């Protein structure tokens, strides 16, 4: 494993910038409390074979890198842990408290279709912190004046000359990207689903009745699309909350997307009440 031994804040900051630009994942580890380590010391651990920074001890660094790689597999944003919890053999640092923080780009939602549900979904997702792209082939549906709110101003509005090309470009590398297909018809659904499956985002969902969504999925299956990839498509999209209005449907969709990203199961929280 290659490693930069300098513990330069500038170096770590620059590496974080590169990670975010590339859509990659890393973990920033910071010493919060310690009698034997420098408080504030940091190390940035990548998902590949690099680690930037230094904690002052080679054995501890190795253990921290291993723990950081384990942390990457979780869906937790941050945790604080004593060294004794993951490296009990390192007695000299047992009581040192370290913070592990996930470093990755903010989650992105690509909404295909700017009708009532799509527009509501884009607004709601932007409000809760998603980087949102809203696509439609009707320019009047993605006019900037329709989204005047403070959080709505950050929504990327795209007029699609080609649903497939616009969707692929908006999805990009697919990391941390969710796609909600809420178009107005079978043809648009098919074009969007083809492009989304090929781009391999983290989540794909498609609106419509079971019959309508099955028609689209069956069509793509007949075209030779991988059956396992088609099984991953959430169709019909969203959690069952009894939604009726476009805003409620948007809430059900976003709830499923968040549950998928965070590892939730969609069950009622009332079971935790005492």
ZAVO-364451 format. One record per residue: residue in one letter; x, y, z of N, C-alpha, C in turn. Coordinates in steps of 0.1 Angstrom, whole numbers, padded with zeros to 4 digits, always signed. Example, Ala and Ser with C-alpha at 12.3 -4.5 7.8 and 13.67 -1.06 7.14 Angstrom:
A+0132-0057+0078+0123-0045+0078+0132-0033+0078
S+0128-0022+0071+0137-0011+0071+0129+0000+0079
//
This chain:
X+0008-0012+0000+0000+0000+0000+0009+0012+0000
X+0007+0021-0009+0014+0034-0010+0009+0043+0001
X+0018+0052+0006+0013+0061+0016+0022+0074+0016
X+0015+0085+0018+0022+0098+0019+0024+0100+0034
X+0036+0102+0038+0039+0103+0053+0037+0117+0058
X+0036+0127+0050+0034+0140+0055+0020+0141+0060
X+0018+0149+0071+0004+0151+0076+0000+0165+0074
X+0001+0170+0061-0002+0183+0057-0017+0185+0055
X-0023+0194+0062-0037+0197+0060-0040+0200+0046
X-0031+0208+0039-0033+0212+0025-0033+0200+0016
X-0024+0190+0019-0023+0178+0011-0036+0170+0013
X-0041+0168+0025-0053+0161+0027-0065+0168+0020
X-0065+0181+0022-0076+0188+0016-0077+0187+0001
X-0065+0187-0005-0064+0186-0020-0068+0172-0024
X-0064+0162-0016-0068+0148-0019-0083+0146-0018
X-0089+0152-0008-0104+0152-0007-0111+0158-0019
X-0105+0169-0023-0111+0176-0035-0111+0166-0047
X-0100+0159-0049-0098+0150-0060-0108+0139-0059
X-0110+0134-0047-0120+0123-0044-0134+0127-0048
X-0138+0139-0044-0151+0143-0046-0153+0146-0061
X-0143+0151-0068-0144+0154-0082-0145+0141-0090
X-0139+0130-0085-0139+0118-0092-0151+0109-0089
X-0159+0113-0079-0170+0105-0074-0166+0093-0067
X-0154+0094-0060-0149+0082-0053-0152+0082-0039
X-0147+0073-0031-0150+0071-0017-0137+0071-0009
X-0137+0077+0003-0126+0077+0012-0131+0079+0026
X-0122+0076+0036-0126+0078+0050-0115+0087+0056
X-0120+0098+0063-0111+0107+0070-0111+0103+0085
X-0099+0100+0090-0098+0096+0104-0091+0107+0112
X-0097+0111+0123-0091+0122+0131-0090+0118+0145
X-0078+0121+0151-0077+0118+0166-0084+0129+0174
X-0094+0125+0182-0102+0134+0190-0096+0135+0204
X-0093+0124+0210-0088+0123+0223-0076+0113+0224
X-0065+0117+0231-0054+0108+0232-0043+0113+0242
X-0037+0104+0249-0026+0108+0258-0013+0105+0251
X-0013+0097+0240-0001+0093+0234+0000+0097+0219
X-0011+0103+0214-0011+0107+0200-0014+0122+0199
X-0010+0128+0188-0013+0142+0186-0028+0145+0183
X-0035+0151+0192-0049+0154+0190-0051+0163+0177
X-0059+0159+0168-0061+0166+0156-0054+0160+0144
X-0045+0150+0147-0038+0143+0136-0048+0136+0127
X-0045+0135+0114-0055+0130+0105-0048+0120+0095
X-0056+0111+0090-0052+0103+0079-0064+0101+0070
X-0062+0102+0057-0073+0100+0047-0070+0086+0040
X-0080+0077+0042-0078+0064+0036-0087+0062+0024
X-0082+0058+0013-0089+0057+0001-0094+0043-0001
X-0103+0041-0010-0109+0027-0013-0099+0019-0021
X-0089+0025-0026-0079+0017-0034-0067+0014-0025
X-0055+0018-0029-0043+0014-0022-0035+0026-0017
X-0042+0037-0013-0034+0048-0008-0040+0053+0005
X-0031+0059+0013-0035+0066+0025-0026+0078+0027
X-0033+0090+0028-0026+0102+0030-0026+0107+0044
X-0015+0111+0049-0014+0115+0063-0007+0105+0072
X-0006+0109+0085+0002+0100+0094-0004+0102+0108
X-0004+0092+0116-0009+0092+0130+0003+0091+0140
X+0015+0089+0135+0026+0088+0144+0031+0075+0148
X+0024+0064+0144+0028+0051+0147+0024+0041+0136
X+0034+0034+0131+0031+0025+0119+0021+0014+0122
X+0022+0008+0133+0012-0003+0137-0002+0003+0138
X-0003+0014+0144-0016+0020+0145-0022+0024+0132
X-0013+0029+0123-0017+0033+0110-0023+0022+0102
X-0016+0010+0103-0021-0002+0096-0035-0006+0101
X-0036-0006+0115-0049-0010+0120-0060+0000+0117
X-0057+0013+0116-0067+0023+0113-0071+0021+0098
X-0062+0019+0090-0065+0017+0075-0074+0005+0074
X-0072-0006+0081-0080-0018+0080-0094-0015+0085
X-0095-0007+0096-0108-0004+0102-0116+0006+0092
X-0108+0015+0086-0114+0024+0076-0120+0017+0065
X-0114+0006+0060-0119-0002+0049-0132-0009+0053
X-0132-0014+0065-0144-0020+0071-0155-0010+0072
X-0152+0002+0076-0162+0013+0078-0168+0017+0064
X-0160+0016+0054-0165+0019+0040-0177+0010+0036
X-0177-0002+0041-0187-0011+0038-0201-0008+0044
X-0201+0000+0055-0213+0004+0061-0219+0015+0054
X-0231+0019+0059-0238+0031+0053-0238+0042+0063
X-0229+0042+0073-0229+0052+0083-0220+0064+0078
X-0224+0076+0081-0216+0088+0077-0204+0090+0086
X-0206+0088+0099-0195+0090+0108-0196+0082+0121
X-0185+0079+0127-0186+0072+0140-0173+0075+0148
X-0174+0075+0161-0163+0077+0170-0160+0064+0177
X-0148+0060+0178-0145+0047+0183-0131+0047+0190
X-0130+0040+0201-0117+0038+0208-0108+0028+0201
X-0095+0030+0201-0086+0021+0195-0088+0007+0200
X-0091+0006+0213-0092-0007+0220-0103-0015+0213
X-0113-0009+0207-0124-0016+0201-0121-0023+0188
X-0111-0018+0181-0108-0024+0168-0093-0029+0167
X-0085-0025+0177-0071-0030+0177-0067-0032+0192
X-0072-0042+0199-0070-0044+0213-0055-0047+0216
X-0047-0051+0207-0033-0054+0209-0025-0041+0211
X-0030-0030+0206-0022-0018+0207-0025-0011+0220
X-0019-0016+0231-0022-0011+0244-0019+0003+0246
X-0008+0008+0240-0004+0022+0242-0014+0032+0237
X-0023+0028+0228-0033+0037+0222-0047+0033+0226
X-0049+0024+0235-0062+0018+0238-0073+0028+0240
X-0070+0039+0248-0080+0048+0251-0082+0060+0241
X-0073+0060+0231-0074+0071+0221-0087+0070+0214
X-0094+0081+0212-0107+0082+0205-0105+0088+0192
X-0109+0080+0181-0108+0084+0168-0121+0086+0161
X-0122+0096+0152-0135+0098+0144-0132+0093+0130
X-0141+0085+0125-0141+0080+0111-0152+0087+0104
X-0149+0094+0093-0159+0101+0086-0159+0097+0071
X-0170+0094+0066-0171+0090+0052-0170+0103+0043
X-0161+0102+0033-0159+0113+0024-0164+0108+0010
X-0174+0114+0005-0179+0111-0009-0188+0122-0013
X-0191+0123-0026-0199+0134-0031-0213+0132-0026
X-0221+0143-0026-0234+0143-0021-0243+0134-0030
X-0253+0128-0024-0261+0119-0033-0268+0127-0044
X-0270+0121-0055-0276+0127-0067-0288+0120-0071
X-0298+0127-0075-0311+0122-0080-0314+0127-0093
X-0315+0118-0103-0319+0122-0116-0334+0118-0118
X-0342+0128-0121-0356+0126-0123-0359+0127-0138
X-0364+0116-0144-0368+0116-0158-0383+0118-0159
X-0387+0130-0163-0401+0134-0164-0404+0145-0154
X-0409+0156-0159-0411+0168-0151-0426+0171-0150
X-0434+0161-0150-0448+0163-0147-0451+0166-0132
X-0463+0165-0128-0466+0169-0114-0457+0161-0104
X-0456+0148-0106-0449+0140-0096-0434+0143-0097
X-0429+0143-0110-0414+0146-0112-0410+0159-0106
X-0418+0169-0109-0414+0183-0103-0415+0183-0088
X-0425+0176-0082-0426+0176-0068-0414+0168-0062
X-0410+0157-0068-0399+0149-0064-0386+0157-0064
X-0384+0164-0075-0372+0172-0076-0371+0183-0065
X-0382+0190-0063-0383+0200-0052-0380+0194-0039
X-0386+0183-0035-0385+0176-0022-0370+0171-0021
X-0365+0165-0031-0351+0160-0030-0341+0171-0028
X-0343+0182-0035-0334+0194-0034-0335+0199-0019
X-0347+0199-0014-0349+0204+0000-0341+0196+0010
X-0340+0183+0008-0334+0175+0018-0319+0172+0015
X-0314+0179+0005-0299+0179+0003-0294+0171-0009
X-0303+0166-0017-0298+0159-0029-0294+0169-0040
X-0284+0165-0048-0280+0171-0060-0290+0166-0070
X-0298+0175-0076-0309+0170-0084-0308+0175-0099
X-0311+0166-0108-0313+0169-0122-0327+0165-0126
X-0334+0174-0132-0348+0171-0137-0348+0172-0152
X-0352+0162-0159-0352+0161-0173-0366+0159-0179
X-0368+0167-0190-0380+0165-0198-0378+0169-0212
X-0385+0164-0221-0384+0168-0235-0393+0179-0239
X-0400+0184-0229-0409+0196-0231-0403+0208-0223
X-0398+0217-0231-0390+0228-0224-0398+0236-0214
X-0411+0237-0217-0420+0245-0208-0421+0238-0194
X-0418+0225-0193-0420+0218-0180-0407+0220-0172
X-0396+0224-0178-0384+0226-0170-0379+0240-0171
X-0388+0249-0172-0385+0264-0173-0381+0268-0159
X-0371+0276-0158-0365+0280-0145-0375+0287-0136
X-0384+0295-0142-0394+0302-0134-0403+0293-0127
X-0404+0281-0130-0413+0271-0123-0406+0267-0110
X-0394+0270-0108-0386+0265-0096-0379+0277-0090
X-0387+0286-0084-0381+0299-0079-0376+0298-0064
X-0379+0287-0057-0375+0286-0043-0360+0286-0041
X-0356+0289-0029-0342+0289-0026-0335+0276-0029
X-0341+0265-0024-0335+0252-0026-0337+0247-0040
X-0347+0252-0047-0351+0248-0061-0341+0254-0071
X-0335+0265-0067-0326+0271-0077-0314+0262-0080
X-0310+0253-0072-0299+0244-0074-0303+0232-0083
X-0316+0230-0086-0320+0219-0095-0315+0222-0109
X-0308+0212-0114-0303+0212-0128-0315+0209-0137
X-0319+0218-0146-0330+0216-0155-0325+0213-0169
X-0330+0202-0174-0324+0197-0187-0336+0195-0197
X-0335+0201-0208-0344+0198-0219-0338+0187-0228
X-0345+0176-0229-0339+0164-0235-0343+0164-0250
X-0333+0165-0259-0335+0162-0273-0336+0147-0275
X-0328+0140-0266-0328+0126-0266-0329+0121-0252
X-0339+0114-0248-0340+0109-0234-0328+0101-0230
X-0324+0092-0239-0313+0083-0236-0300+0091-0233
X-0297+0100-0243-0284+0107-0242-0284+0116-0229
X-0295+0123-0227-0296+0132-0216-0295+0125-0203
X-0302+0113-0202-0301+0105-0190-0287+0100-0187
X-0281+0095-0197-0267+0089-0195-0258+0100-0190
X-0259+0112-0196-0250+0123-0192-0253+0128-0178
X-0266+0128-0174-0269+0132-0161-0265+0122-0150
X-0265+0109-0154-0262+0099-0144-0246+0099-0142
X-0239+0101-0153-0224+0101-0152-0219+0088-0148
X-0210+0087-0138-0204+0075-0134-0213+0066-0126
X-0224+0071-0121-0234+0063-0114-0232+0062-0099
X-0221+0066-0094-0218+0064-0080-0227+0074-0072
X-0234+0068-0062-0243+0076-0054-0254+0083-0062
X-0258+0077-0073-0268+0083-0082-0281+0074-0081
X-0292+0080-0079-0305+0074-0080-0313+0079-0092
X-0320+0071-0098-0328+0075-0110-0342+0072-0108
X-0351+0082-0109-0365+0080-0108-0371+0083-0122
X-0377+0072-0128-0384+0074-0141-0398+0076-0139
X-0403+0088-0142-0417+0092-0139-0422+0100-0152
X-0420+0094-0163-0424+0100-0176-0438+0098-0179
X-0443+0102-0190-0457+0103-0194-0461+0091-0202
X-0452+0082-0206-0457+0071-0214-0447+0059-0216
X-0451+0048-0221-0443+0036-0223-0430+0039-0231
X-0432+0046-0242-0420+0048-0250-0409+0056-0243
X-0413+0066-0236-0403+0074-0228-0397+0065-0217
X-0406+0057-0210-0401+0048-0200-0391+0039-0205
X-0393+0033-0216-0384+0023-0222-0371+0029-0225
X-0371+0041-0232-0359+0048-0235-0351+0051-0223
X-0357+0056-0212-0351+0060-0200-0345+0048-0193
X-0353+0037-0192-0349+0025-0185-0337+0018-0192
X-0337+0018-0205-0325+0013-0213-0312+0021-0209
X-0313+0034-0209-0302+0042-0206-0297+0041-0192
X-0307+0040-0183-0304+0039-0169-0297+0026-0165
X-0302+0015-0171-0296+0002-0168-0281+0001-0173
X-0279+0007-0185-0266+0007-0191-0256+0016-0183
X-0261+0026-0177-0253+0035-0169-0250+0030-0155
X-0258+0020-0150-0256+0014-0137-0255+0023-0125
X-0266+0031-0123-0266+0039-0111-0269+0030-0098
X-0269+0036-0087-0271+0029-0074-0285+0024-0073
X-0295+0032-0079-0309+0029-0077-0316+0033-0090
X-0326+0024-0094-0335+0028-0105-0349+0024-0101
X-0358+0034-0102-0372+0031-0100-0380+0037-0111
X-0392+0031-0113-0400+0035-0124-0415+0035-0119
X-0422+0046-0122-0435+0048-0118-0445+0041-0127
X-0457+0039-0122-0467+0032-0130-0474+0021-0123
X-0485+0016-0128-0491+0004-0122-0482-0008-0125
X-0485-0019-0118-0478-0031-0120-0479-0036-0134
X-0490-0034-0140-0492-0039-0154-0484-0030-0163
X-0484-0017-0161-0476-0008-0170-0461-0011-0169
X-0456-0012-0157-0442-0014-0155-0437-0028-0160
X-0446-0038-0158-0443-0051-0163-0442-0051-0179
X-0450-0043-0185-0449-0042-0200-0436-0037-0204
X-0431-0027-0197-0418-0021-0201-0406-0031-0197
X-0407-0037-0186-0397-0047-0182-0396-0059-0191
X-0408-0064-0195-0409-0075-0204-0403-0072-0217
X-0406-0060-0222-0400-0055-0235-0385-0055-0235
X-0379-0050-0224-0364-0050-0223-0359-0064-0221
X-0366-0072-0214-0362-0086-0213-0361-0093-0226
X-0371-0091-0234-0371-0096-0248-0360-0091-0257
X-0356-0079-0254-0345-0073-0261-0331-0078-0257
X-0331-0086-0246-0318-0092-0242-0312-0086-0230
X-0318-0077-0224-0312-0071-0212-0311-0081-0201
X-0301-0080-0193-0298-0090-0182-0310-0091-0172
X-0314-0103-0170-0326-0105-0161-0323-0100-0147
X-0311-0102-0142-0307-0098-0128-0307-0083-0127
X-0303-0076-0137-0303-0061-0136-0318-0056-0137
X-0326-0063-0144-0340-0059-0145-0347-0061-0131
X-0343-0072-0124-0349-0075-0111-0346-0064-0101
X-0335-0056-0103-0331-0046-0094-0340-0033-0095
X-0347-0032-0106-0355-0020-0109-0367-0020-0099
X-0369-0009-0092-0380-0008-0083-0392-0003-0091
X-0401-0013-0093-0413-0009-0102-0425-0017-0097
X-0435-0011-0093-0437+0004-0092-0428+0010-0082
X-0424+0022-0084-0415+0029-0075-0421+0034-0063
X-0414+0035-0052-0419+0041-0039-0424+0031-0029
X-0424+0036-0016-0430+0029-0005-0445+0030-0005
X-0451+0020+0000-0466+0021+0001-0470+0029+0014
X-0473+0041+0012-0478+0050+0023-0492+0055+0020
X-0499+0048+0010-0512+0053+0007-0513+0066+0000
X-0502+0070-0007-0501+0083-0013-0511+0085-0024
X-0517+0097-0025-0527+0100-0035-0522+0112-0043
X-0519+0123-0037-0515+0136-0044-0501+0134-0050
X-0497+0143-0060-0484+0142-0065-0473+0144-0055
X-0476+0153-0045-0466+0155-0035-0464+0143-0025
X-0475+0136-0023-0474+0124-0015-0467+0113-0022
X-0470+0112-0035-0463+0102-0043-0448+0105-0043
X-0445+0118-0045-0430+0121-0044-0424+0118-0031
X-0431+0120-0020-0426+0116-0007-0424+0101-0006
X-0433+0093-0011-0432+0079-0011-0419+0074-0019
X-0417+0081-0030-0405+0077-0039-0392+0081-0031
X-0392+0093-0026-0379+0097-0020-0377+0089-0007
X-0387+0085+0000-0386+0077+0012-0379+0063+0008
X-0383+0058-0003-0377+0045-0008-0362+0047-0012
X-0359+0058-0018-0346+0061-0023-0337+0063-0010
X-0342+0070+0000-0334+0072+0012-0332+0059+0019
X-0342+0051+0020-0341+0038+0027-0331+0029+0020
X-0330+0030+0007-0321+0022-0001-0306+0027+0002
X-0305+0040+0002-0291+0046+0004-0287+0043+0019
X-0296+0044+0028-0292+0044+0042-0293+0029+0048
X-0298+0020+0040-0300+0007+0045-0312+0005+0054
X-0322+0013+0052-0335+0012+0060-0343+0001+0054
X-0353-0003+0062-0362-0014+0057-0376-0010+0055
X-0379+0003+0057-0392+0008+0054-0403+0005+0064
X-0399-0002+0075-0409-0005+0086-0412+0007+0094
X-0424+0006+0101-0428+0017+0110-0419+0018+0122
X-0416+0031+0125-0407+0033+0137-0414+0032+0150
X-0428+0030+0149-0436+0029+0161-0432+0017+0170
X-0426+0007+0163-0422-0005+0171-0411-0002+0181
X-0404+0010+0180-0393+0013+0189-0399+0021+0201
X-0411+0025+0200-0417+0033+0211-0418+0025+0224
X-0417+0031+0235-0419+0025+0248-0431+0031+0256
//
